[in-house]
């Protein structure tokens, strides 16, 4: 895996954010203020390439080893280590690495999957349905009829095409983050060794 795909992944993330914002503006569908319920699921997954922008940032901050330790303590398949629960309101919380979050975290609640008939079907979270049932129902009905909506598959294909040799199957987010940090660190070490070798032979 090459770290030079990071700018392209970041660009895809910018496209996701623009499309989800446009979708929210069209439909008025929103997350409840402060809600972090989806982040508490152990089913949050990502691919390793999706976590490379975060790995790069944690290396830049000098925080990579601390986060590797936190992942090791929490476990690869537990809830996301980057989520900080609200100490007062149980369903609320915040992402500590929000600008570098992966595809699922950007799209959940504002994107579609294909149903058994091959038609797009909006994935709307339970809290959206509970807080704004009329809006959620209207969106659910309008998407198969052509309401523009971001699609999970479109973006996963774009990211996987950047590195065809990489495993494209999503894995638990903590594991994906750990592997991204390890691979980014290894690539940095190899780049440093190459630079030192060129300096010696130059």
Secondary structure as the mmCIF struct_conf table of DSSP 4:
data_model
#
loop_
_struct_conf.conf_type_id
_struct_conf.id
_struct_conf.beg_label_comp_id
_struct_conf.beg_label_asym_id
_struct_conf.beg_label_seq_id
_struct_conf.end_label_comp_id
_struct_conf.end_label_asym_id
_struct_conf.end_label_seq_id
HELX_RH_3T_P HELX_RH_3T_P1 UNK A 3 UNK A 5
HELX_RH_AL_P HELX_RH_AL_P1 UNK A 6 UNK A 27
HELX_LH_PP_P HELX_LH_PP_P1 UNK A 31 UNK A 32
TURN_TY1_P TURN_TY1_P1 UNK A 33 UNK A 34
STRN STRN1 UNK A 35 UNK A 35
HELX_RH_3T_P HELX_RH_3T_P2 UNK A 37 UNK A 40
TURN_TY1_P TURN_TY1_P2 UNK A 42 UNK A 43
STRN STRN2 UNK A 45 UNK A 46
TURN_TY1_P TURN_TY1_P3 UNK A 48 UNK A 48
HELX_RH_3T_P HELX_RH_3T_P3 UNK A 49 UNK A 51
HELX_RH_AL_P HELX_RH_AL_P2 UNK A 52 UNK A 61
TURN_TY1_P TURN_TY1_P4 UNK A 62 UNK A 62
HELX_RH_AL_P HELX_RH_AL_P3 UNK A 64 UNK A 74
TURN_TY1_P TURN_TY1_P5 UNK A 76 UNK A 77
BEND BEND1 UNK A 78 UNK A 79
TURN_TY1_P TURN_TY1_P6 UNK A 81 UNK A 82
STRN STRN3 UNK A 83 UNK A 85
BEND BEND2 UNK A 87 UNK A 89
TURN_TY1_P TURN_TY1_P7 UNK A 90 UNK A 91
STRN STRN4 UNK A 92 UNK A 92
STRN STRN5 UNK A 93 UNK A 95
TURN_TY1_P TURN_TY1_P8 UNK A 96 UNK A 97
HELX_RH_3T_P HELX_RH_3T_P4 UNK A 98 UNK A 100
HELX_RH_AL_P HELX_RH_AL_P4 UNK A 103 UNK A 107
TURN_TY1_P TURN_TY1_P9 UNK A 108 UNK A 109
BEND BEND3 UNK A 110 UNK A 110
STRN STRN6 UNK A 111 UNK A 114
TURN_TY1_P TURN_TY1_P10 UNK A 116 UNK A 117
BEND BEND4 UNK A 118 UNK A 118
STRN STRN7 UNK A 120 UNK A 123
HELX_RH_AL_P HELX_RH_AL_P5 UNK A 126 UNK A 131
BEND BEND5 UNK A 132 UNK A 132
HELX_RH_AL_P HELX_RH_AL_P6 UNK A 133 UNK A 143
TURN_TY1_P TURN_TY1_P11 UNK A 144 UNK A 146
STRN STRN8 UNK A 150 UNK A 151
HELX_RH_AL_P HELX_RH_AL_P7 UNK A 152 UNK A 162
TURN_TY1_P TURN_TY1_P12 UNK A 163 UNK A 165
BEND BEND6 UNK A 166 UNK A 166
BEND BEND7 UNK A 169 UNK A 169
STRN STRN9 UNK A 171 UNK A 172
HELX_RH_AL_P HELX_RH_AL_P8 UNK A 173 UNK A 201
#
